[in-house]
Amino acid sequence: MTLMAFAAFEQQLKWVAFVLGVASTICVVQGWQLAAMLFSLPFCLIWMYCAWLRREPQLKYINMLFTVLYVYGIGRYFLISA
């Protein structure tokens, strides 16, 4: 499957990312660290995909950095709490 296969769903993906961003913000305000990271990770993945679709390298690389940080944070959370 090619990268452009989901191009028709870009606007819907952006709305899903918006909902994930709001949910993540609520989690941050409530102090739910793991939930905030779990909502933020797919948010970043969606925006990385949309950046690749539109060839926006700055947005793509920023979200790649955040994705790595969220994966690290989630892994660290489970390693420390286990």
Secondary structure, DSSP 8 states (H G I E B T S, - for coil): --GGGGGGGHHHHHHHHHHHHHHHHHHHHHT-HHHHHHHHHHHHHHHHHHHHHHT-HHHHHHHHHHHHHHHHHHHHHHHHH-
